[in-house]
Amino acid sequence: MPFAELMKLLGELKFNGFELGGFDIHPKAGPAFEVGGWFADSNWVCEELKDLWASHNLECYGFAPDLWKHSFVAKPNPKAYDADFDAALKFADMLNIDGIRVDTLDKPNVIGDVVGLNRPEGTNAVSFEQALQLVVPRFKRCCERAHGEFGMNVLWEPEPGFLFNKPGQIEAVLNEVDCHNFSLIGDVCHFDHIGVRGSLQPGEKEVQEGGIGGMFQRFASSIKRVHLIDSNGEINQHGTSAHPPFGEGTVNFDELIPQILAAGAGDDTWCIDLCFWPNAAKAIASCKDFADALNVKHCAA
């Protein structure tokens, strides 16, 4: 769906705002990308974008840049990654966005075999400690650049299809990065795969006591943003959690929402995440109704 049409739809459905994914036809950083006649590397374009979503009474609560062509471990090129991240930072700042997402980028099998995943040709598995030494400096630099020049937060969204997809590994990354503006996105569907199913984990599976709710409790102090969506236990063709609409999975939200609230995880902005779901735009309205009902039932003062 074209970006302008999406903004119109979200406004009509009375959303407060959205998180911007800089993928495909949506706005992104860099002079090579044109979106709906706009070039996203010029100041006036960012003003046009801000005016667009403001006209539908929306705010933008975060930016997820497309940095997936990069690698930290298998084929690292720190200078290229840093340059693209810096461009994304500048773009987010021009749009008055105060949070930018990062990923660990490599497949989880760079530190051990995973059934069904092939390792990139010409690469060998490294140890967890070696991978940590490659990822942590990049994340630290991201945090320093984001805070030092822009006063921005950096949010990591752990997921089964990327490196460090075990609860203990997530904790290790948080401890090693140790920056005040570094936090997590707690995605219900990802937490189901990581904390309950152990999906795509190299070596021995590691799950979390208490399941999804246990994940939110364990990482409550580090979770800045909650992504709310169902889970059916499937890994999609893109190698990550399927993110099915509410009611098409197995999550018991009447049990989970009180657990998230009791843990104190996340801010007051919870995001419906339909990433990669086929024809996601058609599911937005029903998902909004479902989330509104949860809000009334569990979150009303």
Number of C-alpha atoms within 10 A of each C-alpha: 11 10 17 14 10 13 22 17 16 21 18 12 13 14 15 14 20 20 17 19 17 16 13 10 14 17 24 26 23 16 11 9 16 16 16 11 8 15 19 21 20 14 12 13 18 21 12 13 17 17 13 16 21 15 12 18 17 20 16 19 19 23 26 20 24 19 18 13 8 18 20 22 23 22 12 14 12 16 9 12 18 15 11 17 21 16 18 22 26 18 23 25 20 18 19 17 21 19 25 26 21 23 21 27 19 24 24 24 26 24 24 18 16 17 12 8 14 11 18 14 7 7 11 13 17 15 12 14 10 12 20 21 15 15 23 20 15 18 23 18 14 24 24 20 19 24 18 10 11 18 14 23 23 28 26 22 20 24 28 26 26 20 28 29 26 27 19 13 16 18 14 16 16 18 11 15 19 15 17 12 19 27 25 24 24 29 27 27 29 29 29 27 28 29 27 21 18 20 26 27 26 21 12 9 14 19 23 20 12 14 18 26 24 20 24 28 19 18 22 19 14 20 23 25 23 22 19 22 26 27 25 18 20 16 17 13 9 9 15 20 28 24 29 24 22 23 16 12 17 13 19 12 19 11 10 17 18 14 18 21 16 13 18 16 23 23 10 9 14 17 18 22 23 23 14 15 15 12 10 16 13 9 15 18 16 13 20 17 13 14 19 13 12 15 13 10 12 14 12 7 6
